[in-house]
Amino acid sequence: MWKFSLRRILIMIPQLVLLSILIFVLAKMMPGDALSGQIDPNVDPARLEELRIQLGWYDPWHEQYARWVGGVLQGDFGQSFRFKMPVTELIGQRIVNSFWLSVATLIFTYLIAIPLGITSGRYNDTFRDQLITGYSYVGFATPLFIFALVMLWIFGFQLQWFPTSGSVTPGLEPGTFDYFMSKLYHLLLPALSMALITTYSTIQYLRNEIVDTKQKDFILLARAKGASEQRVYNRHILRNSLLPIAAFFGFEITGLIGGSIFIENIFGYPGMGQLLIESISLRDYSVVTATTLLFGVASVMGALLSDIILSLIDPRIRIK
């Protein structure tokens, strides 16, 4: 097992190197720079050119990349021109919100998907199965940003059950019970909106696993031995069908990254996704490269986690 994990980690290293090069080059190819449109128009353009030279923005790209990577390896992502603060500190403020949004979304996703998938698989080809399958098809066909806008309009503006922006009520003291409840209250609608529309894959996969497992020889043998239907489902069918779901945990993380960018901007939730969009529009390249790199690393780590979990469940896939 450790050989497979080590080999998979070694494969991940060149992926991260190529990812960092791609992110840096694409950021440099974006029009303008951090000084474009952010300085008083009365400032002498010659002075702006001096600043660009001092910052090394006209150096060869590989020299700029080497300086950037050297800083990243030391935990220094540079300075944000828009927010006038170190990028590391800025990300530290936002990444906590994105983390808890992802955790809440995962919890809601499995709380919704597992019962529905089990019901659909156990009672396949019935009216209940058709309803759940219909819900899955709607989730597959509906764009996330459209569904999120509808949820915000109904539950935020019309019914006013949830706040429409922010991550906490202003003026509350951190560490208090009211502060914690306010953070949770602001988190519920974005997390639930993303979970409701992204459960279709887990539901369908679990349903298909249960339907396929019900036809296996060892299930037929258990029934032939006189095992009760409840025991067959709990001890054999569910046990074998739920294990592969764990392998998709890492890929769920990858899906959350893309979804959080839409969700955080629609709900005005101050997380990494909202920071990325703001930084792109403001040409704050230090923040753009840092956030994009962290998203990419999270995606690669999610794939690594899924491979390791899947190898534990099914040892046949391990590389010899």
PyMOL commands that set and color helices and strands:
alter all, ss='L'
color gray80, all
select helices_A, chain A and resi 2-29+45-54+61-73+87-122+127-141+144-158+177-198+200-214+217-224+229-247+249-266+272-281+285-313+315-317
alter helices_A, ss='H'
color red, helices_A
select strands_A, chain A and resi 79-80+85-86
alter strands_A, ss='S'
color yellow, strands_A
deselect
rebuild
show_as cartoon
